[in-house]
Amino acid sequence: MSDGVDGAAHTVTQQVPVVTVTASDTEQGVELSWTAELLPGGLIRQRTTLRNLPAGNLPTGDLEVGKVELGFPLPALATEILTTTGHHLRERSPQRQPLTEGRFEKVSMAGRPGFDASLLLSVGEPGFGFEHGEVYSVHVGWSGNSVLSAERQPYTTGLIGGGEVLLGGEATLARGETYTTPWLYGSYGDGLNEVAARFHDYVRSCHPDLAVKPRPVILNTWEAVYFDHDYDTLKALADKAGDSGVERFVVDDGWFGSRRDSTSGLGDWQIAQDVWPDGPKSLKALADYVHGKGMEFGLWFEPEMVNPDSDLFRRHPEWVMQAGARLPELQRHQLVLDLTNPDASDYVFDAMSAILSRNAIDYVKWDHNRDLLEAGTNQYGGRAAVHEQTVAYYRLLDRLRGAFPNVQWESCASGGGRIDLGVVEHVSRFWTSDMTDALSRQRIQRWTVQSIAPEYLGAHVSAPTSHQTGRTYTLAFRAATAVFFGFGIEWDIRQASDDDLRQLSEWIAWYKEQRRLLHSGRFFNVDINDGTVMAYGVAAEDGSQALLAHVQLDEPKHNRGVRVRVPGLVSDAEYSLRWAGPEPASAALEQLDPFGPLGRRTVTGAYLGLIGIRFPRCNPQTVRLVSVTRCQKEIPSM
């Protein structure tokens, strides 16, 4: 276990302030080394390394590490807890409760953060929101089992913290060996927006090359064709994508082995010859065709999993994770491949390398569709191995990244099942949720962006009628829901009308015009005392401009409308406001000036930050976009 979590490759190159404290118990032969770092944007992280000293006095010579949890102190005013919960297709639903005497825990025990994971545990003064209230937040940067906690005892100050949850035998250290905890990240803010800004600065620093390269518009084929793959179908889809302005075409599950549905073929990472025969209709020919259309080409893998109905499992049934002789319960017809086994890891590396090198792949969507139940390793008689599996995942991913430095990587786990600051150092995009219904996505994205910068979160325009809920929305609502994030398409646009394709092209073109601001500015949410309305936006770092979204989710109980504040502007500068986006806010024009929400008036940054813009009640499931621009010359306010 000497590698601990150091199998994770850290790509951050900036010099950061570091404090390290080392203490030892010479009688027991145990050494502890604690490190804290101040990261870009003001985020603080800490971790600890335990070492079983070579000359210790432990009776057996081994040191069993059961639990190491780190923490940050809380002031007395912090008495309200905010976490999130959820399930597949409804990740990150907020919940609040008081911090009383005792201990609160939010545990993830699925071998990954999971759908009910709380990316942040926040504790603050009662009623804290996005724009107000002292608040403290923590996050465990780890893709395996973990715990977040808050506690206050009668004789102690309050604490928030967390760490990895170790199963029995996962961290048994022989003399000289070490165990290193995951990083525990901590943030403070006057409101959750300030907390989020600190996390976003760090996330963006992990991949500095992406700050100068625009995030491409993606079309992913899953909801367009599911497993129905063939050259002519996907070529026709690529034609529509290229004509609409798409920049990256990603072929999802179904291109390999016997994978015509979810029951077989997983683990057989060889191109299915019955679907993609060699010659003019091969997978390589499709990749070349996509490149010829000026788009990048991406491919889906699920490297950590295997179907029992696969050639790989029939050859090596001993390569799956299991706690004993029996196989674990199936989830999605699949088992977990034991990547702690070097032979299994080498097989995946070699198979994926063959595909990536022969087919000019620019992008990999890396999926993970089941929990790690009974996650033992056959190398040690079924001993628990979630920790080592997580380290092996990082190591395999970094090995592939090193071999293919021009490939970009996305983390998907049935959508949002593995989103954390451990994996963000290895990937540059997350599939936020398998829920692509725009109304549901508004809520999911609202809380995911609290810890992950918006451009890292995939958000796609889906079919007019949602495949998950059956609800139908306008293209304007679906596109406006996705456009602040990693914008893309999850829709069979071969079936789209000419008018829909025209609108889609306009949204893509508008996104390309705005993405420099969207993916570099300060993202903010707005506190509104109306559950039927959301508002959020992005402000440029220098306060020169902002883009604001007012989202009417449902019909309100009143007819007063709401006021939406815009933070991050220069207080004494003058700003003009204009309706933005391909589709003007036509539904609001009877009550508001068609020029903009304030007509041709200008207002100061202080006015917008303190008083804000009034929006009347709008139709449900509509979005109003507003561009806020600093005036070049001071214009007298009306």
C-alpha positions as CSV (number, residue, x, y, z in Angstrom):
1,M,0.0,0.0,0.0
2,S,3.0,2.2,-0.2
3,D,1.6,4.1,-3.1
4,G,-1.5,5.3,-1.2
5,V,-3.3,7.8,-3.4
6,D,-0.1,8.9,-4.9
7,G,-1.0,7.0,-8.0
8,A,-3.0,10.1,-8.8
9,A,-1.1,12.4,-11.2
10,H,-1.3,16.1,-10.2
11,T,-1.1,18.4,-13.2
12,V,-1.2,21.7,-11.2
13,T,2.2,23.4,-11.7
14,Q,1.7,26.7,-9.8
15,Q,3.7,27.3,-6.7
16,V,1.4,27.2,-3.7
17,P,2.1,27.9,0.0
18,V,2.6,24.5,1.8
19,V,2.8,23.7,5.5
20,T,4.0,20.2,6.6
21,V,4.1,19.0,10.1
22,T,5.6,15.6,11.1
23,A,5.1,13.8,14.4
24,S,6.0,10.3,15.5
25,D,5.3,7.8,18.3
26,T,8.7,6.0,18.6
27,E,7.3,3.6,21.1
28,Q,4.6,2.3,18.7
29,G,6.8,3.0,15.7
30,V,4.2,5.2,13.9
31,E,4.9,8.4,12.1
32,L,2.3,11.0,10.9
33,S,3.0,13.7,8.3
34,W,0.3,16.3,7.8
35,T,0.4,18.7,4.8
36,A,-1.8,21.7,4.1
37,E,-1.8,23.8,0.9
38,L,-3.3,27.1,-0.2
39,L,-4.5,26.7,-3.8
40,P,-5.4,29.1,-6.6
41,G,-8.5,31.1,-5.6
42,G,-8.1,30.6,-1.9
43,L,-9.1,26.9,-1.6
44,I,-7.3,25.0,1.2
45,R,-6.6,21.3,1.1
46,Q,-5.0,19.0,3.6
47,R,-3.9,15.3,3.8
48,T,-2.0,13.0,6.0
49,T,0.5,10.2,5.5
50,L,0.9,7.5,8.1
51,R,4.0,5.4,8.1
52,N,4.8,2.2,10.0
53,L,8.4,2.9,11.0
54,P,10.9,0.1,10.3
55,A,11.9,-0.1,14.0
56,G,8.5,0.0,15.6
57,N,7.3,-2.1,18.5
58,L,4.0,-3.4,17.1
59,P,3.5,-7.0,18.2
60,T,2.9,-8.4,14.7
61,G,5.0,-5.7,12.9
62,D,1.9,-4.6,10.9
63,L,-0.1,-1.4,11.4
64,E,-3.8,-1.7,10.6
65,V,-5.2,1.7,9.6
66,G,-9.0,1.8,10.4
67,K,-9.9,5.4,9.9
68,V,-8.2,8.7,9.3
69,E,-10.6,11.7,9.1
70,L,-9.4,15.3,8.7
71,G,-11.3,18.5,9.6
72,F,-11.6,22.3,9.7
73,P,-12.9,24.2,12.7
74,L,-16.3,25.9,12.7
75,P,-17.3,29.1,14.4
76,A,-20.2,29.1,16.8
77,L,-22.5,30.9,14.3
78,A,-22.4,28.0,11.9
79,T,-25.4,26.0,12.9
80,E,-27.1,25.0,9.7
81,I,-26.0,22.1,7.4
82,L,-26.6,21.9,3.6
83,T,-25.9,18.7,1.7
84,T,-27.4,17.1,-1.4
85,T,-28.9,13.7,-2.0
86,G,-30.6,12.0,-4.9
87,H,-30.7,9.0,-7.2
88,H,-30.0,8.1,-10.8
89,L,-31.6,10.8,-13.0
90,R,-32.1,13.1,-10.0
91,E,-28.6,13.8,-8.6
92,R,-27.8,16.5,-6.2
93,S,-31.1,17.5,-4.6
94,P,-30.5,19.9,-1.7
95,Q,-31.4,19.3,1.9
96,R,-30.9,21.4,5.0
97,Q,-31.0,20.6,8.7
98,P,-29.6,22.1,12.0
99,L,-26.2,21.3,13.4
100,T,-27.0,20.3,16.9
101,E,-24.9,18.6,19.6
102,G,-23.5,15.4,18.1
103,R,-22.3,14.2,14.7
104,F,-23.8,14.3,11.2
105,E,-22.4,12.0,8.4
106,K,-22.9,11.8,4.7
107,V,-21.4,8.5,3.6
108,S,-20.7,7.2,0.1
109,M,-20.1,3.4,0.1
110,A,-20.7,2.4,-3.5
111,G,-17.0,2.4,-4.5
112,R,-17.7,5.7,-6.2
113,P,-19.3,8.9,-4.9
114,G,-22.7,7.8,-6.3
115,F,-25.9,9.5,-7.2
116,D,-26.8,10.5,-3.7
117,A,-23.3,12.0,-3.0
118,S,-23.0,15.4,-1.5
119,L,-20.2,17.0,-3.5
120,L,-20.0,19.6,-0.7
121,L,-21.0,19.5,2.9
122,S,-21.6,23.1,3.9
123,V,-22.3,24.6,7.3
124,G,-23.1,28.2,7.9
125,E,-25.2,30.8,9.7
126,P,-28.9,29.9,9.5
127,G,-30.5,30.8,6.2
128,F,-27.3,31.3,4.3
129,G,-27.7,31.4,0.5
130,F,-25.8,32.0,-2.7
131,E,-25.3,35.7,-2.1
132,H,-25.3,36.0,1.7
133,G,-24.4,34.3,5.0
134,E,-21.1,33.1,6.3
135,V,-20.6,29.5,5.2
136,Y,-17.9,26.8,5.3
137,S,-17.7,23.9,2.9
138,V,-15.6,20.7,2.6
139,H,-15.1,18.1,-0.2
140,V,-13.2,14.8,-0.2
141,G,-11.2,14.5,-3.4
142,W,-11.6,10.8,-3.9
143,S,-13.4,8.6,-6.3
144,G,-13.9,5.6,-3.9
145,N,-15.6,5.2,-0.6
146,S,-15.7,8.4,1.5
147,V,-17.4,10.3,4.3
148,L,-18.3,13.9,4.9
149,S,-19.1,15.0,8.5
150,A,-20.0,17.8,10.8
151,E,-20.0,17.7,14.5
152,R,-20.2,19.7,17.7
153,Q,-19.8,18.3,21.1
154,P,-20.6,19.9,24.5
155,Y,-17.0,20.5,25.3
156,T,-15.5,21.1,21.9
157,T,-15.7,23.6,19.0
158,G,-17.5,22.6,15.8
159,L,-15.7,20.7,13.1
160,I,-16.4,19.8,9.4
161,G,-14.3,17.3,7.6
162,G,-14.1,13.9,6.0
163,G,-11.9,11.3,4.5
164,E,-11.8,7.9,2.8
165,V,-13.8,5.1,4.3
166,L,-11.5,2.1,4.6
167,L,-12.9,-1.5,4.6
168,G,-11.3,-4.2,6.8
169,G,-7.7,-5.0,5.6
170,E,-7.6,-2.3,3.0
171,A,-4.8,-0.4,4.7
172,T,-2.5,-2.9,6.5
173,L,1.0,-1.5,6.6
174,A,4.1,-3.7,6.9
175,R,7.2,-2.1,8.4
176,G,8.3,0.9,6.3
177,E,5.0,1.2,4.3
178,T,2.7,4.2,4.2
179,Y,-0.9,5.1,3.7
180,T,-1.8,8.6,2.4
181,T,-5.3,10.0,2.8
182,P,-7.1,11.7,-0.1
183,W,-7.1,15.5,-0.1
184,L,-9.8,17.2,2.0
185,Y,-10.7,20.5,0.4
186,G,-12.1,23.4,2.4
187,S,-13.6,26.7,1.4
188,Y,-15.1,29.7,3.1
189,G,-17.4,32.4,1.7
190,D,-19.9,35.1,2.3
191,G,-22.5,33.0,0.5
192,L,-22.2,29.9,-1.6
193,N,-21.2,31.8,-4.7
194,E,-17.9,32.7,-3.1
195,V,-17.4,29.1,-2.0
196,A,-18.0,28.0,-5.6
197,A,-15.6,30.5,-7.1
198,R,-12.8,29.1,-5.0
199,F,-13.5,25.6,-6.3
200,H,-13.8,26.8,-9.9
201,D,-10.4,28.5,-9.8
202,Y,-8.8,25.3,-8.6
203,V,-10.7,23.0,-11.1
204,R,-9.6,25.4,-14.0
205,S,-6.0,25.3,-12.8
206,C,-5.9,21.5,-13.2
207,H,-6.0,21.8,-17.0
208,P,-4.5,25.2,-17.9
209,D,-4.2,24.3,-21.6
210,L,-8.0,24.3,-21.8
211,A,-8.1,27.9,-20.8
212,V,-6.9,28.9,-24.2
213,K,-8.7,26.2,-26.2
214,P,-12.4,26.7,-26.7
215,R,-14.7,23.9,-25.4
216,P,-16.1,22.3,-28.5
217,V,-19.8,21.7,-29.3
218,I,-20.4,17.9,-28.9
219,L,-22.9,15.6,-30.5
220,N,-23.1,12.3,-28.6
221,T,-24.9,9.5,-30.3
222,W,-26.5,7.7,-27.3
223,E,-30.0,9.1,-27.3
224,A,-29.9,9.5,-31.1
225,V,-29.4,5.8,-32.0
226,Y,-28.7,3.9,-28.7
227,F,-27.2,0.5,-29.8
228,D,-28.4,0.8,-33.4
229,H,-25.0,1.3,-35.0
230,D,-24.1,1.2,-38.7
231,Y,-21.9,3.3,-40.9
232,D,-24.7,4.8,-43.0
233,T,-26.8,5.8,-40.0
234,L,-23.9,7.5,-38.2
235,K,-22.6,9.1,-41.3
236,A,-26.0,10.7,-41.9
237,L,-26.0,11.9,-38.3
238,A,-22.5,13.3,-38.7
239,D,-23.6,15.2,-41.9
240,K,-26.4,16.9,-39.9
241,A,-24.0,17.6,-37.0
242,G,-21.3,19.2,-39.2
243,D,-23.9,21.3,-41.1
244,S,-25.2,22.6,-37.7
245,G,-21.8,23.6,-36.4
246,V,-20.9,20.7,-34.2
247,E,-17.2,20.4,-33.5
248,R,-16.9,16.9,-31.8
249,F,-18.8,13.8,-32.8
250,V,-18.9,11.0,-30.1
251,V,-20.0,7.4,-30.9
252,D,-21.4,5.9,-27.7
253,D,-22.0,2.4,-26.5
254,G,-22.5,-0.4,-29.1
255,W,-19.5,-0.4,-31.5
256,F,-17.5,-3.3,-30.1
257,G,-17.7,-7.1,-29.6
258,S,-21.2,-8.6,-29.3
259,R,-22.6,-5.4,-27.8
260,R,-26.0,-5.1,-29.5
261,D,-27.6,-4.4,-26.1
262,S,-26.5,-4.1,-22.5
263,T,-26.4,-7.8,-21.8
264,S,-23.2,-8.9,-23.6
265,G,-19.8,-7.9,-25.0
266,L,-18.6,-5.5,-22.3
267,G,-14.9,-6.0,-21.9
268,D,-14.3,-7.2,-25.5
269,W,-12.7,-4.0,-26.7
270,Q,-12.4,-5.0,-30.3
271,I,-14.3,-3.5,-33.1
272,A,-17.5,-5.5,-34.0
273,Q,-16.8,-6.7,-37.5
274,D,-20.5,-7.5,-38.2
275,V,-21.3,-3.8,-37.6
276,W,-18.1,-2.2,-38.7
277,P,-16.4,-4.5,-41.3
278,D,-13.0,-3.6,-42.7
279,G,-13.2,-1.4,-45.7
280,P,-15.2,1.7,-46.7
281,K,-17.8,1.2,-43.9
282,S,-15.4,0.6,-41.1
283,L,-15.2,2.5,-37.8
284,K,-12.0,4.0,-39.0
285,A,-13.7,5.1,-42.2
286,L,-16.3,6.9,-40.1
287,A,-13.6,8.6,-38.0
288,D,-11.9,9.7,-41.1
289,Y,-15.2,11.0,-42.5
290,V,-15.9,12.9,-39.3
291,H,-12.5,14.4,-39.4
292,G,-13.1,15.4,-43.1
293,K,-16.1,17.3,-42.0
294,G,-13.9,19.4,-39.7
295,M,-15.0,17.6,-36.4
296,E,-13.1,15.7,-33.8
297,F,-14.0,12.1,-33.3
298,G,-14.8,10.5,-29.9
299,L,-15.6,7.0,-28.6
300,W,-17.3,5.5,-25.6
301,F,-15.6,2.9,-23.3
302,E,-16.4,1.3,-20.0
303,P,-13.0,-0.1,-19.1
304,E,-13.7,-1.1,-15.5
305,M,-16.6,-3.4,-16.3
306,V,-17.3,-6.8,-17.9
307,N,-20.4,-8.7,-18.9
308,P,-20.5,-12.4,-17.9
309,D,-21.6,-12.9,-21.5
310,S,-18.3,-11.8,-23.0
311,D,-15.2,-13.5,-24.4
312,L,-13.1,-11.7,-21.7
313,F,-15.1,-13.2,-18.8
314,R,-15.1,-16.7,-20.4
315,R,-11.3,-16.6,-20.6
316,H,-10.7,-14.9,-17.2
317,P,-13.5,-15.3,-14.7
318,E,-10.9,-14.8,-12.0
319,W,-10.4,-11.2,-13.1
320,V,-13.6,-9.9,-11.6
321,M,-13.9,-8.3,-8.2
322,Q,-15.6,-10.7,-5.7
323,A,-15.4,-11.3,-1.9
324,G,-15.5,-15.1,-2.1
325,A,-16.3,-17.9,-4.4
326,R,-19.7,-16.6,-5.4
327,L,-20.1,-13.8,-8.0
328,P,-21.6,-10.5,-6.8
329,E,-25.1,-9.6,-7.7
330,L,-25.3,-8.3,-11.3
331,Q,-26.1,-4.6,-11.9
332,R,-26.9,-3.6,-15.5
333,H,-25.9,-7.2,-16.5
334,Q,-22.3,-6.5,-15.5
335,L,-19.5,-7.1,-13.0
336,V,-16.4,-5.1,-12.0
337,L,-13.1,-5.9,-13.6
338,D,-10.3,-6.1,-11.0
339,L,-7.9,-3.5,-12.1
340,T,-5.6,-4.2,-9.1
341,N,-4.7,-7.3,-11.1
342,P,-1.8,-6.2,-13.3
343,D,-2.9,-8.7,-16.0
344,A,-6.4,-7.3,-16.2
345,S,-5.1,-3.7,-16.2
346,D,-2.6,-4.5,-19.0
347,Y,-5.3,-6.1,-21.0
348,V,-7.4,-3.0,-20.9
349,F,-4.5,-0.7,-21.7
350,D,-3.4,-2.8,-24.6
351,A,-7.0,-3.2,-26.0
352,M,-7.8,0.5,-25.7
353,S,-4.4,1.5,-27.1
354,A,-5.0,-0.6,-30.2
355,I,-8.3,1.2,-30.8
356,L,-7.0,4.7,-30.0
357,S,-3.9,4.4,-32.2
358,R,-5.6,2.8,-35.3
359,N,-8.7,5.0,-35.5
360,A,-7.5,8.6,-34.8
361,I,-9.6,9.1,-31.7
362,D,-9.6,12.6,-30.2
363,Y,-11.9,12.0,-27.2
364,V,-12.9,9.2,-24.8
365,K,-16.1,9.1,-22.9
366,W,-15.1,6.8,-19.9
367,D,-18.2,5.3,-18.3
368,H,-18.7,3.4,-15.0
369,N,-22.2,1.9,-14.7
370,R,-22.4,-0.1,-11.5
371,D,-21.5,0.1,-7.9
372,L,-18.6,-1.8,-6.4
373,L,-20.5,-4.4,-4.4
374,E,-18.5,-7.3,-2.8
375,A,-15.4,-5.5,-4.1
376,G,-12.8,-8.0,-3.1
377,T,-9.7,-9.1,-5.1
378,N,-9.0,-12.7,-6.0
379,Q,-5.3,-11.9,-5.7
380,Y,-5.7,-11.9,-1.9
381,G,-8.5,-14.4,-1.2
382,G,-11.3,-11.9,-1.7
383,R,-9.9,-9.2,0.6
384,A,-11.6,-5.8,0.2
385,A,-10.0,-3.7,-2.5
386,V,-12.0,-0.6,-3.1
387,H,-9.0,1.6,-2.2
388,E,-6.6,-0.2,-4.4
389,Q,-9.2,-0.4,-7.3
390,T,-9.6,3.4,-7.1
391,V,-5.8,3.9,-7.2
392,A,-5.6,1.4,-10.1
393,Y,-8.3,3.3,-12.0
394,Y,-6.3,6.6,-11.6
395,R,-3.1,4.8,-12.7
396,L,-4.6,3.2,-15.8
397,L,-6.2,6.4,-16.8
398,D,-2.9,8.3,-16.4
399,R,-1.0,5.6,-18.3
400,L,-3.4,6.0,-21.2
401,R,-3.2,9.8,-21.0
402,G,0.6,9.5,-21.1
403,A,0.5,7.3,-24.2
404,F,-2.1,9.5,-25.9
405,P,-1.5,13.1,-24.8
406,N,-3.7,14.6,-27.5
407,V,-6.8,12.6,-26.4
408,Q,-9.3,14.4,-24.0
409,W,-11.2,12.4,-21.4
410,E,-14.7,12.6,-20.0
411,S,-15.8,11.0,-16.7
412,C,-19.3,9.4,-16.8
413,A,-20.8,7.0,-14.3
414,S,-24.4,6.5,-15.4
415,G,-24.3,10.2,-15.6
416,G,-23.3,11.9,-12.3
417,G,-22.1,8.9,-10.3
418,R,-18.4,9.8,-10.2
419,I,-17.9,13.6,-10.0
420,D,-15.1,14.7,-7.5
421,L,-11.9,16.6,-7.2
422,G,-9.9,13.3,-7.2
423,V,-10.8,12.5,-10.8
424,V,-10.9,16.1,-12.1
425,E,-7.1,16.0,-12.1
426,H,-7.3,13.3,-14.7
427,V,-10.3,14.3,-16.9
428,S,-11.5,17.6,-18.3
429,R,-15.2,17.0,-18.6
430,F,-18.0,15.2,-16.7
431,W,-21.3,13.9,-18.0
432,T,-23.5,15.7,-15.4
433,S,-26.5,13.3,-15.4
434,D,-28.3,10.8,-17.6
435,M,-31.3,13.0,-17.1
436,T,-31.5,15.3,-20.2
437,D,-35.0,16.6,-19.5
438,A,-34.3,20.4,-19.5
439,L,-36.6,21.1,-16.5
440,S,-34.9,18.5,-14.4
441,R,-31.5,19.5,-15.6
442,Q,-31.9,23.1,-14.4
443,R,-32.1,21.8,-10.8
444,I,-29.3,19.2,-11.2
445,Q,-26.9,21.7,-12.8
446,R,-27.6,24.3,-10.1
447,W,-26.0,22.2,-7.4
448,T,-23.3,20.4,-9.4
449,V,-21.8,23.7,-10.4
450,Q,-21.2,24.5,-6.7
451,S,-17.9,22.6,-6.9
452,I,-17.2,22.0,-10.6
453,A,-16.6,24.8,-13.1
454,P,-19.5,25.0,-15.6
455,E,-17.5,24.3,-18.7
456,Y,-16.5,20.9,-17.2
457,L,-20.2,19.8,-17.0
458,G,-21.6,18.3,-20.1
459,A,-25.1,19.7,-20.9
460,H,-26.8,18.6,-24.1
461,V,-29.9,19.6,-26.1
462,S,-32.1,16.5,-26.1
463,A,-35.0,15.5,-28.2
464,P,-38.2,17.7,-28.1
465,T,-39.9,15.0,-26.0
466,S,-37.7,13.8,-23.1
467,H,-36.7,10.2,-23.3
468,Q,-36.7,10.1,-19.5
469,T,-39.9,11.9,-18.5
470,G,-42.0,12.2,-21.6
471,R,-42.3,16.0,-21.2
472,T,-42.0,18.2,-24.3
473,Y,-40.2,21.5,-24.5
474,T,-39.4,24.1,-27.0
475,L,-35.9,24.1,-28.5
476,A,-35.3,27.5,-27.0
477,F,-35.8,26.2,-23.5
478,R,-33.7,23.1,-24.1
479,A,-30.8,25.0,-25.6
480,A,-30.9,27.8,-23.1
481,T,-30.7,25.2,-20.3
482,A,-27.5,23.8,-21.7
483,V,-25.7,26.8,-23.1
484,F,-24.0,28.0,-19.9
485,F,-22.2,24.6,-19.5
486,G,-20.3,22.1,-21.7
487,F,-22.7,22.6,-24.6
488,G,-23.7,19.7,-26.8
489,I,-26.5,17.7,-28.5
490,E,-28.1,14.3,-27.4
491,W,-30.7,14.0,-30.1
492,D,-31.3,12.3,-33.4
493,I,-31.2,15.5,-35.5
494,R,-31.8,13.5,-38.6
495,Q,-35.4,13.6,-37.5
496,A,-35.4,17.3,-36.7
497,S,-37.4,19.7,-38.9
498,D,-35.7,22.3,-41.1
499,D,-36.9,25.0,-38.6
500,D,-35.4,23.1,-35.7
501,L,-32.1,22.7,-37.5
502,R,-32.0,26.4,-38.3
503,Q,-32.7,27.3,-34.6
504,L,-30.1,24.7,-33.4
505,S,-27.5,26.2,-35.7
506,E,-28.2,29.7,-34.4
507,W,-27.8,28.5,-30.8
508,I,-24.5,26.8,-31.6
509,A,-23.2,29.9,-33.3
510,W,-24.3,32.1,-30.3
511,Y,-22.6,29.7,-27.9
512,K,-19.4,30.0,-29.8
513,E,-19.6,33.8,-29.6
514,Q,-20.2,33.6,-25.8
515,R,-18.1,30.7,-24.6
516,R,-15.0,32.8,-23.9
517,L,-17.0,34.7,-21.3
518,L,-19.0,31.6,-20.2
519,H,-15.9,29.5,-19.6
520,S,-13.6,32.1,-17.9
521,G,-15.9,34.3,-15.9
522,R,-17.3,34.0,-12.4
523,F,-20.4,31.8,-12.3
524,F,-23.1,32.9,-9.8
525,N,-26.5,31.8,-8.7
526,V,-29.0,34.4,-7.5
527,D,-31.1,34.0,-4.3
528,I,-34.8,34.4,-5.2
529,N,-37.7,33.8,-2.7
530,D,-39.8,32.1,-5.3
531,G,-39.4,28.4,-5.9
532,T,-40.8,28.7,-9.5
533,V,-37.9,30.9,-10.6
534,M,-34.1,30.4,-10.9
535,A,-31.6,32.9,-12.0
536,Y,-27.9,32.5,-12.6
537,G,-25.1,34.0,-14.8
538,V,-21.5,34.6,-15.5
539,A,-19.6,37.9,-14.9
540,A,-16.3,38.7,-16.5
541,E,-13.3,38.8,-14.1
542,D,-12.8,42.5,-14.8
543,G,-16.5,43.4,-14.5
544,S,-16.8,44.5,-18.1
545,Q,-19.7,42.3,-18.9
546,A,-22.1,39.6,-17.7
547,L,-24.6,37.2,-19.1
548,L,-27.7,36.5,-17.0
549,A,-30.4,33.8,-17.3
550,H,-33.9,34.2,-15.7
551,V,-35.6,30.8,-15.7
552,Q,-39.3,30.4,-15.2
553,L,-39.7,26.8,-14.1
554,D,-43.4,26.8,-13.3
555,E,-46.5,29.0,-12.7
556,P,-46.0,31.1,-9.5
557,K,-48.6,31.6,-6.8
558,H,-48.5,35.4,-7.4
559,N,-48.2,37.9,-10.1
560,R,-45.5,40.2,-8.7
561,G,-42.5,39.0,-10.7
562,V,-39.0,38.8,-9.2
563,R,-35.9,41.0,-8.9
564,V,-32.6,39.5,-10.1
565,R,-29.3,41.0,-8.9
566,V,-26.1,40.8,-10.9
567,P,-22.9,40.5,-8.8
568,G,-19.4,41.0,-10.0
569,L,-19.7,44.4,-11.7
570,V,-17.8,47.7,-11.2
571,S,-19.9,49.7,-8.7
572,D,-19.6,53.1,-10.2
573,A,-19.5,52.1,-13.9
574,E,-22.6,52.4,-16.1
575,Y,-24.0,49.3,-17.9
576,S,-26.5,48.8,-20.6
577,L,-28.8,45.7,-20.7
578,R,-30.0,43.9,-23.9
579,W,-32.0,40.8,-24.5
580,A,-29.6,38.1,-25.6
581,G,-29.6,34.7,-27.3
582,P,-30.9,33.6,-30.7
583,E,-34.5,33.9,-29.6
584,P,-35.4,37.3,-28.1
585,A,-37.7,37.2,-25.0
586,S,-40.7,37.7,-27.2
587,A,-43.2,36.4,-24.6
588,A,-42.1,39.3,-22.3
589,L,-42.2,42.0,-24.8
590,E,-45.8,43.1,-24.1
591,Q,-44.6,44.1,-20.6
592,L,-41.0,45.0,-21.2
593,D,-39.2,47.1,-23.8
594,P,-38.1,45.0,-26.8
595,F,-34.7,46.7,-26.6
596,G,-33.9,45.2,-23.2
597,P,-35.3,44.7,-19.7
598,L,-34.6,48.4,-18.8
599,G,-35.3,49.8,-22.2
600,R,-32.5,52.1,-23.3
601,R,-31.6,53.2,-19.8
602,T,-28.2,52.6,-18.3
603,V,-27.7,51.8,-14.6
604,T,-24.6,51.4,-12.4
605,G,-23.0,48.2,-11.3
606,A,-24.0,49.1,-7.7
607,Y,-27.6,49.3,-8.8
608,L,-27.5,46.0,-10.5
609,G,-25.7,44.3,-7.5
610,L,-28.0,45.7,-4.8
611,I,-31.4,46.3,-6.5
612,G,-31.2,44.3,-9.7
613,I,-33.6,43.8,-12.6
614,R,-37.3,43.2,-12.3
615,F,-38.6,40.3,-14.4
616,P,-42.4,39.9,-14.6
617,R,-44.1,36.6,-14.4
618,C,-43.2,34.7,-17.5
619,N,-44.6,31.5,-19.1
620,P,-43.5,28.3,-17.5
621,Q,-40.5,26.6,-18.9
622,T,-39.0,29.6,-20.5
623,V,-35.6,31.3,-20.2
624,R,-34.8,35.0,-20.6
625,L,-31.2,35.8,-21.4
626,V,-29.8,39.2,-20.7
627,S,-26.4,40.7,-21.8
628,V,-25.0,43.2,-19.4
629,T,-22.2,45.4,-21.0
630,R,-20.2,48.2,-19.5
631,C,-20.6,51.5,-21.4
632,Q,-17.5,52.7,-23.2
633,K,-18.5,56.3,-22.3
634,E,-20.4,57.4,-19.3
635,I,-24.0,58.0,-20.2
636,P,-26.2,59.9,-17.8
637,S,-28.7,57.5,-16.2
638,M,-32.4,58.1,-16.7
